[in-house]
């Protein structure tokens, strides 16, 4: 995922930086390295939560539940963005066809996010780890996209190409803003003390209901 998001972020920033940079070819390996470092840094999260086959002894806290719901919102936003692009490219030019071709990637990513969201509700340590790493990479990409959109807007106004169609502005602006907000929200919720206690206590077996036998 780091390689994919790194390449995307490089394309965004390549349109903002001065000079003939375009989509920087170093984006994919750089993103892969960043993703690997994030994964290593978040390794302690794997040691918490329920083990495979175990059930948590209590309901998830509101912070854990809200984080899972935000991940479902990210899935809906990704699919909505894909559908919106189809509506904005009725003539289906080369760019529109390329966007349609990434549907399998979107569906695979949505499946992974859905598994992570369910894993959070079951207090799986791997799901919390994956959500923090994935949302960190997603947030970096969304921030790069927002910078790219702002730069493109400023250039279009300077070149006298304003106004851009309102529907295009709404979609292109809402997408990075929404994904950035979701990413920050998920990470913030998953590292709160309440969520940490939720996952730590899930490692403790439920108290036995058989008390000491009275004589």
C-alpha positions in Angstrom: 0.0 0.0 0.0 2.9 2.3 0.7 4.1 1.9 -2.9 0.7 2.7 -4.4 0.0 5.7 -2.2 3.6 6.9 -2.6 3.3 6.9 -6.3 0.0 8.8 -6.1 1.4 11.3 -3.7 4.4 11.9 -6.0 2.1 12.6 -8.9 0.2 15.1 -6.8 3.3 16.9 -5.7 4.8 16.7 -9.1 2.1 19.0 -10.4 2.9 21.5 -7.7 6.7 21.6 -7.7 8.3 23.9 -10.3 10.0 22.3 -13.2 9.2 19.2 -15.4 8.7 16.8 -12.6 5.4 15.2 -13.6 4.8 11.9 -11.7 8.1 11.4 -9.9 9.4 7.9 -10.6 10.8 7.7 -7.0 7.3 7.8 -5.5 6.7 4.1 -5.4 9.9 3.0 -3.6 9.8 6.0 -1.3 6.2 5.2 -0.4 7.1 1.5 0.2 9.9 2.6 2.5 7.6 5.0 4.4 4.9 2.2 4.7 7.5 -0.2 6.0 8.7 2.2 8.6 5.1 3.0 9.7 4.4 -0.7 10.0 7.5 -1.3 12.2 6.7 1.7 14.3 3.2 0.4 15.0 4.3 -3.1 15.8 3.4 -2.7 19.6 -0.2 -2.5 18.6 0.0 -6.2 17.4 0.6 -7.3 21.0 -2.8 -6.2 22.2 -6.4 -7.4 21.6 -7.9 -10.8 21.4 -6.1 -13.8 19.8 -7.4 -15.7 16.9 -10.5 -17.7 17.8 -11.0 -15.7 21.0 -14.0 -13.4 21.7 -13.7 -10.2 23.7 -15.3 -10.4 27.1 -16.9 -6.9 26.8 -18.5 -4.6 24.3 -16.1 -2.2 22.4 -15.8 1.3 23.8 -17.3 4.3 21.8 -13.8 5.3 20.5 -13.3 1.8 19.0 -16.8 1.7 17.5 -16.5 5.2 16.1 -13.1 4.4 14.5 -14.7 1.3 12.8 -17.6 3.5 11.5 -15.2 6.0 10.1 -13.5 3.2 8.2 -16.8 2.2 6.7 -17.3 5.8 5.7 -13.9 5.7 3.9 -15.1 2.7 1.9 -18.3 4.5 1.0 -16.4 7.6 0.1 -14.0 5.7 -2.2 -16.8 4.0 -4.0 -18.7 7.3 -4.3 -15.6 9.0 -5.7 -15.3 6.3 -8.3 -18.9 6.6 -9.3 -18.7 10.4 -9.4 -15.8 10.3 -11.8 -17.9 8.1 -14.1 -20.6 10.8 -14.1 -18.1 13.6 -14.7 -16.6 11.9 -17.7 -19.7 11.0 -19.8 -17.6 10.9 -23.0 -15.2 8.4 -21.4 -12.0 9.7 -22.8 -8.6 8.2 -22.1 -8.5 9.6 -18.5 -12.0 8.3 -17.8 -11.2 4.8 -19.1 -8.1 4.7 -16.9 -10.2 5.7 -13.9 -12.7 2.9 -14.7 -9.8 0.4 -14.9 -8.9 1.0 -11.2 -12.2 -0.4 -10.0 -10.6 -3.8 -9.0 -8.0 -1.9 -6.9 -10.8 0.1 -5.2 -12.7 -3.1 -4.5 -9.7 -4.9 -3.1 -8.9 -1.9 -0.9 -12.5 -1.7 0.3 -12.5 -5.4 1.2 -9.3 -4.9 3.2 -10.8 -1.9 5.0 -14.0 -3.8 5.7 -12.0 -6.6 7.3 -10.1 -4.1 9.4 -13.3 -2.4 10.6 -14.8 -5.7 11.7 -11.5 -6.7 13.3 -11.6 -3.5 15.4 -15.0 -4.4 16.8 -13.6 -7.9 17.6 -10.6 -6.2 19.2 -8.0 -7.9 17.0 -4.6 -6.4 17.4 -3.7 -6.9 13.7 -6.8 -4.8 12.7 -5.8 -1.9 14.9 -2.2 -2.1 13.6 -3.5 -2.2 9.9 -5.9 0.6 10.4 -3.3 2.9 11.9 -0.8 2.2 9.1 -3.3 2.3 6.3 -4.9 5.5 7.5 -1.5 7.1 7.9 -0.6 6.4 4.3 -4.1 7.5 3.2 -3.8 10.7 5.1 -0.4 11.5 3.5 -1.9 10.9 0.1 -5.0 13.0 0.8 -2.8 15.9 2.0 -0.7 15.7 -1.1 -3.9 15.7 -3.2 -5.3 18.7 -1.4 -2.0 20.6 -2.0 -2.2 19.6 -5.7 -5.8 20.7 -6.0 -5.0 24.1 -4.4 -2.1 24.6 -6.7 -4.2 23.7 -9.8 -6.9 26.1 -8.7 -4.4 29.0 -8.3 -2.9 28.2 -11.7 -6.2 28.1 -13.4 -7.2 31.5 -12.0 -3.9 33.0 -13.0 -4.3 31.7 -16.5 -7.8 33.0 -16.8 -9.4 29.6 -16.9 -11.7 30.2 -14.0 -14.5 29.3 -13.3 -14.1 25.5 -13.1 -17.4 23.7 -13.2 -19.0 23.6 -9.8 -19.5 19.9 -9.8 -15.8 19.3 -10.6 -14.8 21.6 -7.8 -17.1 19.9 -5.3 -15.8 16.4 -6.1 -12.1 17.3 -6.4 -12.1 19.3 -3.2 -14.3 17.1 -1.1 -12.3 13.9 -1.9 -8.9 14.9 -0.3 -10.6 16.8 2.5 -12.9 13.9 3.4 -10.1 11.3 3.3 -7.8 13.5 5.3 -10.4 14.0 8.0 -11.3 10.3 8.1 -7.6 9.3 8.4 -6.8 11.8 11.2 -10.0 10.8 13.0 -9.3 7.0 12.8 -5.7 7.4 14.0 -6.7 9.8 16.8 -9.4 7.4 18.0 -7.3 4.3 17.9 -4.4 5.8 20.0 -6.6 7.3 22.7 -6.3 5.9 26.2 -9.8 4.6 26.1 -9.1 2.4 23.0 -5.8 1.3 24.4 -7.6 0.1 27.6 -10.2 -1.5 25.5 -7.7 -3.6 23.6 -5.5 -4.4 26.6 -8.5 -5.6 28.7 -9.5 -7.9 25.9 -6.4 -9.9 26.5 -7.6 -10.7 30.0 -9.8 -13.8 30.3 -13.3 -13.2 31.7 -13.6 -13.6 35.4 -14.8 -17.0 36.4 -18.4 -17.3 37.6 -17.5 -20.1 39.9 -16.7 -18.6 43.3 -15.1 -20.5 46.2 -17.1 -23.3 47.6 -18.5 -22.4 51.0 -18.3 -25.0 53.8 
